[in-house]
Amino acid sequence: MAAREAPTGAGERDMAMDGKPDRGRVEMDSEECKGCGLCVEACPPKVLLLSDALNHYGYHPARYAGVGCTGCGICFFVCPEPGAIMVLRLAAAA
């Protein structure tokens, strides 16, 4: 499954630069990433970028900027590396 519901927690939710609350969160496994950049290019809100650091393969892995995810899951679907990306959709605020 590409996306699943995640609890929002007791604190305030992160806000994207446009002032809207995040609808999702991306968890990246930098050790599985080969640094191809497909997810970076495919991300509609452009919240993924390639890291300056190298992983154990010697690649610059993709990483999540921390805010602005819509939870669409496009990054998950374009990633050729199984297990490198997990998208969580956040529960709607009451």
Secondary structure, DSSP 4 states (H G I P E B T S, - for coil): --EEEE---SSPPPB-TTSPBPSEEEEE-TTT-----HHHHH-TT--EEE-SS--TTS---EEE-SS------HHHHH-SSTTSEEEEEEPPP-
